Amino acid sequence: MKNANDFLIHSAKVDFGILKKWTNLKLMTSDEVFKNLKNLVGFRIQRMLDHDYSSLLELLYKCDISEIKVRSCFDAKKTSKEIANELAELYIQRMRQKWQTRLLYDNPDVKGDWD
């Protein structure tokens, strides 16, 4: 992956089957990519909440999103759309963390104690 946005989009494609063509990706800011991706992922999560809850939980577990954070999204007063948007934000934040970790450990200039 070339950059964080490419990584986020690729992750969403793999995890949620999001196939939107990102024609103007190079013209978009990171915030715009985040907003668009959050909307797409939120839509998919909302559908999973309504129709395939167990698969959603498996996916969140696979992505290593904190169970405490996931539980905090669920509230009796929230609509499924609000829950889905919060879960989408957690998903994207976690994918950003994974990207940062990969950058850190993929850097050939980083030397460990074993060198």
Secondary structure as GFF3:
##gff-version 3
##sequence-region A 1 115
A	DSSP	alpha_helix	4	16	.	.	.	ID=ss1
A	DSSP	three_ten_helix	25	27	.	.	.	ID=ss2
A	DSSP	alpha_helix	30	51	.	.	.	ID=ss3
A	DSSP	alpha_helix	53	62	.	.	.	ID=ss4
A	DSSP	alpha_helix	67	73	.	.	.	ID=ss5
A	DSSP	alpha_helix	80	105	.	.	.	ID=ss6
###
